[in-house]
């Protein structure tokens, strides 16, 4: 069976390698190279680099218009396999694949349909996550389910760490489903529409901390928005990212103003008052500086002890 693989970011790379081991990947569809870094040099998406390593032809259209469809058709694919490609497939494009299209989504559908399911699961305080291999449908992430893989969440995962884990488990699950489709030995089942939840695109602004929020919510923001956009606040008008933090139990500081630095603790670091408790910050990063452990940061910026974090974006 000939497969066209569509994907762009790092999370899709293990799936490309895994699928290429069980079927013929006749081409890879990925995003165009984009300017990156201070020099704004063009940078290839991770999936392109992986495809070139495997010797697979790469297509990078800006839009899935007629020329792109003709290029895909020339490859004579039978099945479309998608992992985080980044664009919606229209009906004329999907008609190119006689055996349909499947997608690997890093959530337990129908929970967290949408473009940012991993941060959404962490923000929601979910006790489990996983991956779903589903049929591609006209509605986002609403297609029938082939298989799912589950894992418990410990409450310490970041988007970075969970993405790495789900990329690997999702790759294995996707390759198994594709192999079964090739053999005609698997059928999908419908999703439960009544259980569907949705998540949207993440913006830089989403990472701004409101210190009046519950401490558990802020701690989840720190993990959900690592590495991007980062959970951040302001120290005397300068952006300050909170990279690692914990909820501090047994400290009664509810009378203090949210955002007030309440002191330091040997185990929990710099203590900050929130809406209903205290957050202990252990790793942080002032804008244009390197990340620092709390003791190192305190040595360079002792003024934080007398400050109230927060304020409008500068």
N, C-alpha and C positions, 0 to 999 in steps of 0.2 A: 504493500500500500504506500502510495506517495503522499507525503505530508508537507504542507506549507506551515512553517512555524512563525508565529507573530509574537514579538516581545521586544522590550526595550531595556529596562533597568537590570541591575544586578540580581534581583530576586528571580528573574526569569532564566538566568544562565544555567543553573543546575538542571532545570527542566529541558532545555535544549539538548544538553549532553545526554540526559536520560532517554529522551524520546529518540534521539539519533541511534541509540543502541538497539532499539526494538523494531524500527521501521525506517524506510528511506525518507530522509528529509530532503526534498528536492529544491527547497529555497527557504530563505529567511526574510521576513518582512519586519523592518524596524524603523525607528524614527531617523530623520536626517541628522548628520553631525551638527553639533551646536557650539557656539563660542563658549569658552569656559576659562575661568581663572582671571588673574589680573591682566594678563596679556591678551585675553579674549581670543585665544587660538582655538581653532575648530577641534572638537573632541568627539570621537566616535562613541556611540552608546555601547554599554558592555556586551549586549547580545551580538552586535556586529563583530566585535573582536573575537567572541567565541565562535561565531559562524566561520570567520576567516580561518581560525585555527582548525576547524573541521573540514575546510575546503568546500563549504556550501555557498552557492550564489546568494548575494544579498541585494534586496530591493529596499530603497529608502525614499519613497515618494512623500512629498509634502502633504498631498491629499490623495484619497482613494478614488480618483476620477478615472476617466476612460483609459488613459495611457497606462495607469497603474493596473487596472483590471486586465488590460491586454497583456501586460508583462507577466502577471500572475497566471493567466490562462495559458501562456506559452510554456509554462513549467508543467502543465497537465497534473495539478495536484488533485487528490481525491478527498482529503480531509484537511480542515484548518484546525490547527492547535494553537491556542492563544494563552499567553501569560503576561499580563500587564503591558499590553501593547501601547495603550494610551489614546486610541481612537475608537469611535463607534463604527461598526461594520453595517453598511446599508444592505438592503435586500438584493440589489444587483451584484454586489460583491459576494455575498454568501451563496448566490446561485452558481458560482464557479466551482463549488465543492460538492460533488455528487453524494459523498458520504457524510456531509454535514460539517459541523464545527463544534469543538469542545474548548472549554476554558478552565484554567485552574485559578480558583479564588481563595485567598488566604483568610477565610472565616468559615464558620459553620452556618452556611446558608440554610434558611433565609435570614439569619441574623447578620447585620452589618453589610447589606448590599451597598455598593458604592465604591468610590475611589480610594478610601483610606480606612480599610477594615481593621488593620493591625493597631493603629493608634486608637481607633474607636473602641476596640475590645479592652484596651488598657484603661482608657478614660472611664469606661462604664464599670470598671471593677469586676469584669467577668471572671468567673472561676475556672473556665476552660476556653480553649480556642482550638483551632485546627485548620484544615484545608478542605475544600470541596472541588470536585471535578464535575462540571455541569455542561449541559448542552447550551450553546449560544442561542439566545432568543432576541426578539426585537426589543424587549424591555430589559434594562440593565440588571444583570445577575438574577434574572427570574426564570432561567431555563431549568429543565428537568435535571435531576441529580443522578449522576452515575455512581459516585462513591464519595465517602467522607473519611477523614482521619482525625481523631481527637487527641488533645493533650491537655492535662491540667495546667492551670496557671498558678504560680507560687506567690504572685504579688510583688515580685522583684524584677520582672522582665522589663526591658526597654523595647522601643520599636526596633532598634538596631539588632538586639539579640534575638527577639522573637522572629524578625524577618529572616534572619539567617537560618533558624531552626525550621521555620515553615517552608522556606525555599527548598530545603533538602527533603523534608517529608513529603511536600507537595510534588516534587520531581518524581519520586518513586511511585506515588499514587497515580500521577498522570501517565507515566510510562506504562503502568499496568493496565490502565483503562484503554489507552491507545492500542496496546497489543490485543486486548480483548475485543475492541471494535474491529480490528483487522481480521480477527477470527470469527466475528459474528456471534460472540458469546456473552454479550452484556446488553442490558436494556436499562434506560433511565427511569426514574420515578418522579412524579410531580413534587414541587415544593409546597409547603403549607403557607398559603398566602396570609393567613391570619396571624402567623408568627413573624412576619417580615418586619425588619427594622432597617433604617437607612443612615448612611453617613455621607458627609459632603467633602469637598476639597478642603485642604488645610491651607491657611494663609499665614504669613508672618505674624499678623495681629493676634492669631489664636494663641500664641505662646505668651502673651502679656499676662502676668499674674495680677489678679485682684486679691490682695491680702485679706480682704474681708470674707473670702470664700472659706469653706471648711478645710481643715488641714489635710484631710484624706484626699480631697479633690486636687489640691495643689501638688501633693506628693505624686499623684497619678499623672498630672500634667508634666512633671519633670521627666517621668519615664516615657510617657506617650510621645512627647515632642523631642526626644533625643534620637537621632542627632539633629533633626530639622523640624520646625524652625527654632527649637530650643525654648524652654520655659525661661522667661526673662523678666526682670524688673529694672529699676533705676536706682543707682547710688549717687546722690548729689548731681543728678542730671545726666549721668553716663550709664549706658546700657550695661546691665550685669546679668549674665546667664547663670542659672542654677543647674548644674550638671548632675549632681547626686545629692539626695536628701532623704530624710526619714521622718516619720511621725514620732514625736517624743511623747511618751506616756508618763503620767504621774507628775506633770508640771502644770500648776494652776496659774496661768497668766492671762485669764480671760478679761481682766479689767484693763489691760494695756491696749494701746491703739494698734490696730492691725498694721503690720509692716514694721513695727518697732523691733529693734534688735535688743533682745532681752538678756544677752550675755553669751557665754560660751560654755561648752560642756566637753569634757575629754573624749567621750564616746561619740556624741552626736554633732559636734562642731559648733557652728555659729547658730544661735537660737533666735528664731524670728516668730513673733506673734501673728497668728492668723485669726480668722473669725471665730474659731471654737477650740483652739489649741495651739501647740507650738511645733514648728517645723525646724528640724536640725539640718543645717546645710554642711556637707562635708567636702564638696568640690564645686568650685565656681570659676567664672571667667569674666573679667572686665573687658569691655569692647577694645579690640586691637591688641589684647594681651593674650598670653597663653593660659590654658586651664591651670588651676592651682588648687592644691589641698588647702583646707581651711586655715591651718596654722601658718602656712606660707603666705596666703593671702592676707591674713591678719597682721603679719609682720610688715607687709608693704603698705597696708591700708588700715591702720588702727582706727581711723575716723569712722569706720563702719559700726563700731561699738556704741556710738552716740547718735546713730542715724535712724531715720524712718525710711524704709525702702518703699519705692513706688513713685507715683507721679505720672504725668502724661508723657507720651512719646516725644522725644526731642527732635 
